[in-house]
Amino acid sequence: MFEFENPFAFLVLLLIPLFYVFRLIGIFKRISFPIILSDWNGHTFDWKKSRVGFSSVLSKIFFFAGFLLVAGALAKPSVQKQENVYTSRGADIIFVVDTSPSMAALDIGSSNRLSAAKQTISVLANEMQGVSFGLVAMASEAALIVPPTQDTASFSERMNAVRIGELGEGTAIGIGLGTAVYHLTSSNAPKKCIVLLTDGENNAGAVHPVTAANLARENDITVYAVALGTQGTVAVEYTDPHTGSVRSGYMDSHFDITALREIATAGGGQCYTAESVPTLTETLNSIARKENVAQTFQIRTITKYYYFEALALASILIAIAWIIRRMYLKEIA
């Protein structure tokens, strides 16, 4: 909510009509000397009234706007907003996202599979307050990109920096799940889960996905699997992060839904398919609702002041008015 903490400061605006009253009665009267300028042939000097008049009016507008902002700055403009400060832990959710080249398939809306996944996850993270989100990127290898955190801005920023092909061209689902399990076992969150988003089959790494899912369940971590994309021939296009070259073409898209169901079953969760952004959104929202827990929180009011911003803008406007009057109109008083 926008408000002024010291609205009485606007009373200084009364100085403007007071100034003109004083000038009208002779106080603060501008000093002027009548003079006629002409050249040797008797031609008098003539102002270009339209341009000069416009410049004079413009300078007055800038000056009064600057004076108004000075008054506004003295009134201490501020914006207040309220946020929830959670006093108890919420759920920990780690997304294991496939970044292999097949995730560049252009069959989910207007973007590729990875972009659709990142966009949907980012929206969910901004909406689910009190939940800690983490990210593991997975291809031939796996890496923890973001540990579980409630800092949604940092989470989204680091997630958006993930690129297709950075971790190789394979799909090591077992290693990706194992990495997520490793970083969740020490968490004291009341609920912990892993959401696997992939469009392929496990074809790399030394850890079997079902083994990793069983390990997750032993540590009270639920595993969900989401199969992204459509089946059949799809277009693929992405920029190789190692060479900078653009790779494009077509591929035969297929995934073993049975294998993904085995992973989800072993992890105590469910398996979903998502062929569009709305379906993926509904899927992730459904998982988040299942894993959500009741939390206690306090409401904190945050106040941001705009005193210096208003004063800086006022200084700029008044400086422009001064430049127009002194340097362009050549006024000396």
C-alpha positions in Angstrom: 0.0 0.0 0.0 1.4 3.4 -1.0 1.2 6.2 1.5 2.8 9.4 2.8 4.0 9.2 6.4 4.2 13.0 6.8 1.4 14.4 4.5 1.6 17.9 6.2 4.8 18.4 4.3 2.7 19.2 1.2 1.8 22.5 3.0 5.1 23.8 1.5 3.3 24.0 -1.8 1.5 27.0 -0.4 4.8 28.9 -0.9 4.1 29.0 -4.7 0.9 31.0 -4.6 2.4 33.1 -1.7 5.4 33.9 -3.9 3.1 35.2 -6.7 1.1 37.3 -4.2 4.3 38.9 -2.9 5.4 39.6 -6.5 1.9 41.1 -7.3 2.2 43.5 -4.4 5.7 44.5 -5.3 7.8 42.2 -3.1 10.2 39.9 -5.0 9.5 42.0 -8.1 11.7 41.0 -11.1 14.2 43.8 -11.9 14.1 44.8 -15.6 15.6 47.5 -17.8 13.8 48.5 -21.0 16.2 48.5 -23.9 15.8 48.5 -27.6 18.4 46.7 -29.6 19.0 47.4 -33.3 21.8 47.0 -35.9 23.4 49.8 -37.9 20.6 49.8 -40.5 18.0 50.4 -37.8 16.5 46.8 -37.8 15.4 46.0 -34.3 16.2 42.7 -32.6 13.1 40.4 -32.5 12.6 37.3 -30.3 11.2 34.2 -32.0 8.1 34.2 -29.7 6.8 30.8 -30.4 10.1 29.0 -29.6 11.0 31.2 -26.7 7.4 31.0 -25.2 7.4 27.2 -25.4 10.8 27.0 -23.7 9.7 29.4 -21.0 6.5 27.4 -20.3 8.5 24.1 -20.4 11.0 25.4 -17.8 8.2 26.4 -15.5 6.6 23.0 -15.8 9.9 21.3 -14.9 10.5 23.7 -12.0 7.0 23.2 -10.5 7.2 19.4 -11.0 10.6 19.4 -9.2 9.2 21.5 -6.4 6.2 19.1 -6.1 8.6 16.2 -5.9 10.6 18.0 -3.1 7.4 18.3 -1.2 6.6 14.7 -1.9 10.0 13.6 -0.6 9.5 15.6 2.6 6.2 13.8 3.0 8.2 10.5 3.2 6.5 8.4 0.5 6.5 4.7 1.3 5.1 1.4 0.2 4.1 -1.3 2.7 3.6 -4.9 2.0 3.0 -7.9 4.2 4.7 -11.3 3.9 4.5 -14.5 5.8 7.4 -15.5 8.0 7.1 -19.2 8.6 8.1 -20.5 12.0 7.8 -24.2 11.1 9.3 -26.3 8.3 7.4 -27.1 5.2 8.1 -29.8 2.7 11.4 -30.2 0.8 11.0 -30.9 -2.9 13.9 -31.6 -5.3 13.3 -31.6 -9.0 15.5 -34.0 -11.0 15.4 -32.5 -14.5 16.7 -34.2 -17.6 19.0 -32.0 -19.7 19.9 -34.4 -22.4 19.6 -33.2 -26.1 16.2 -34.9 -26.5 14.8 -32.3 -24.1 15.3 -29.8 -26.9 12.3 -31.3 -28.7 9.8 -28.7 -29.8 6.6 -30.4 -29.0 5.3 -28.8 -25.8 3.6 -25.5 -26.6 5.9 -22.8 -28.2 9.1 -23.9 -26.4 11.2 -27.0 -26.0 10.7 -29.6 -23.2 13.3 -28.2 -20.9 12.1 -24.6 -21.2 8.5 -25.7 -20.5 9.7 -27.6 -17.4 11.7 -24.7 -16.1 8.9 -22.2 -16.7 6.3 -24.5 -14.9 8.6 -25.2 -12.0 9.4 -21.4 -11.6 5.7 -20.6 -11.4 5.0 -23.3 -8.9 7.9 -22.2 -6.7 6.6 -18.6 -6.6 3.1 -19.7 -5.7 4.0 -22.3 -3.0 5.1 -20.3 0.0 6.8 -22.1 2.9 8.0 -25.0 0.7 11.8 -25.5 0.0 12.6 -26.3 -3.6 15.9 -27.8 -4.9 17.2 -28.8 -8.4 19.3 -31.5 -9.7 20.3 -31.4 -13.4 20.8 -34.8 -15.0 22.1 -36.2 -18.3 25.2 -38.5 -18.6 26.1 -37.1 -15.2 24.2 -35.4 -12.4 24.8 -32.2 -10.4 23.1 -30.4 -7.6 22.3 -27.0 -9.0 20.2 -25.6 -6.1 19.9 -27.2 -2.6 16.4 -27.0 -1.1 15.7 -23.3 -0.4 12.8 -20.9 0.0 14.6 -18.2 -1.8 12.5 -18.5 -5.0 14.3 -15.7 -6.8 17.7 -17.3 -6.5 16.2 -20.7 -7.3 14.6 -19.5 -10.5 17.7 -17.6 -11.5 20.0 -20.6 -11.2 17.5 -23.0 -12.7 17.1 -20.7 -15.8 20.9 -20.9 -16.3 20.8 -24.6 -16.9 21.4 -25.5 -20.5 20.7 -28.6 -22.7 23.8 -30.7 -23.2 25.9 -29.3 -20.4 26.1 -32.6 -18.6 26.5 -34.9 -21.7 24.1 -36.6 -24.0 23.0 -39.6 -22.0 20.3 -40.1 -19.4 21.5 -41.3 -16.1 18.3 -41.4 -14.1 19.7 -43.5 -11.4 22.6 -41.1 -10.7 20.1 -38.1 -10.8 17.8 -39.7 -8.2 20.8 -40.8 -6.1 22.1 -37.3 -6.0 18.8 -35.9 -4.8 18.4 -38.7 -2.2 21.9 -37.8 -0.8 20.9 -34.2 -0.3 17.6 -35.0 1.3 18.6 -37.7 3.8 19.9 -35.1 6.3 16.8 -32.8 6.0 14.5 -32.6 9.0 11.5 -31.5 6.8 8.2 -33.2 7.7 7.8 -34.3 4.1 10.5 -34.9 1.5 10.0 -35.8 -2.2 11.8 -36.0 -5.5 10.1 -35.2 -8.8 11.8 -36.7 -11.8 11.1 -35.0 -15.1 12.5 -36.8 -18.1 11.7 -37.8 -21.7 13.9 -40.8 -22.0 15.1 -44.1 -20.6 18.0 -44.8 -18.3 21.0 -45.4 -20.5 24.0 -44.1 -18.5 25.5 -44.3 -15.0 26.3 -47.1 -12.6 23.2 -46.7 -10.4 19.9 -48.4 -11.4 16.9 -46.0 -11.0 14.8 -48.5 -9.1 17.7 -49.0 -6.6 17.9 -45.2 -6.1 14.1 -45.1 -5.7 14.2 -47.9 -3.1 16.9 -46.0 -1.2 14.7 -42.9 -1.3 11.7 -44.8 0.2 13.9 -46.2 3.0 14.7 -42.6 3.9 11.1 -41.5 3.9 11.5 -39.7 0.6 8.7 -40.0 -2.0 9.6 -40.3 -5.7 7.3 -39.1 -8.5 8.1 -39.6 -12.2 6.8 -37.3 -15.0 7.3 -38.3 -18.6 7.6 -35.2 -20.7 6.7 -34.8 -24.4 4.9 -36.7 -27.1 5.6 -39.9 -28.9 6.7 -40.1 -32.5 8.8 -37.9 -34.8 9.5 -34.5 -33.3 11.7 -31.5 -34.3 14.8 -30.8 -32.2 16.9 -27.6 -32.1 19.4 -26.4 -29.5 22.8 -24.7 -29.2 25.7 -27.0 -28.1 27.0 -25.3 -24.9 30.5 -26.7 -25.6 31.0 -25.6 -29.3 28.4 -22.9 -29.7 27.0 -24.6 -32.8 23.3 -24.9 -33.5 22.1 -28.5 -33.8 18.7 -29.2 -35.4 16.8 -32.0 -37.0 14.3 -34.7 -36.1 14.2 -37.6 -33.7 12.0 -40.6 -32.9 10.6 -39.7 -29.5 9.8 -42.6 -27.2 10.1 -43.5 -23.6 9.4 -46.6 -21.5 6.5 -45.6 -19.4 6.6 -49.0 -17.7 10.1 -48.3 -16.4 9.1 -44.9 -15.1 6.1 -46.5 -13.3 8.4 -49.0 -11.6 10.6 -46.1 -10.4 7.6 -44.2 -9.0 6.2 -47.4 -7.4 9.5 -48.2 -5.8 9.7 -44.7 -4.4 6.2 -44.8 -3.0 4.9 -42.2 -5.5 3.1 -42.0 -8.8 3.9 -41.7 -12.5 2.4 -39.1 -14.8 2.6 -38.1 -18.5 2.7 -34.5 -19.6 2.3 -33.7 -23.3 1.5 -30.0 -22.9 2.3 -27.1 -20.5 -1.3 -27.1 -19.0 -1.0 -30.8 -18.3 2.5 -30.4 -16.8 1.2 -27.5 -14.6 -1.6 -29.5 -13.3 0.7 -32.5 -12.6 3.2 -30.4 -10.6 0.4 -28.6 -8.7 -1.1 -32.0 -7.8 2.2 -33.3 -6.5 2.8 -30.1 -4.5 -0.7 -30.3 -2.9 0.0 -33.9 -1.9 3.3 -33.0 -0.3 2.1 -29.8 1.3 2.0 -29.6 5.1 0.3 -27.3 7.6 2.7 -24.6 8.8 2.7 -21.9 11.4 3.7 -18.4 10.4 3.8 -14.8 11.5 2.8 -11.8 9.3 5.6 -9.2 8.9 5.1 -5.7 7.5 7.9 -4.5 5.2 8.2 -0.7 4.5 10.2 0.7 1.6 10.8 4.4 1.5 11.2 6.4 -1.7 12.6 9.6 -0.2 15.9 9.6 -2.0 14.3 8.6 -5.3 11.9 11.5 -5.2 14.6 13.9 -4.2 16.9 12.7 -7.0 14.2 13.1 -9.7 13.3 16.6 -8.3 17.0 17.6 -8.6 17.1 16.5 -12.2 13.9 18.4 -13.1 15.0 21.6 -11.4 18.4 21.3 -13.0 16.8 21.0 -16.5 14.6 24.1 -15.7 17.7 26.0 -14.7 19.6 25.0 -17.9 16.7 26.1 -20.1 16.4 29.5 -18.4 20.1 30.3 -17.9 21.8 28.7 -20.9 19.1 28.7 -23.6 16.9 31.7 -22.7 19.9 33.6 -21.3 18.0 34.8 -18.3 20.1 36.4 -15.5 17.4 36.8 -12.8 
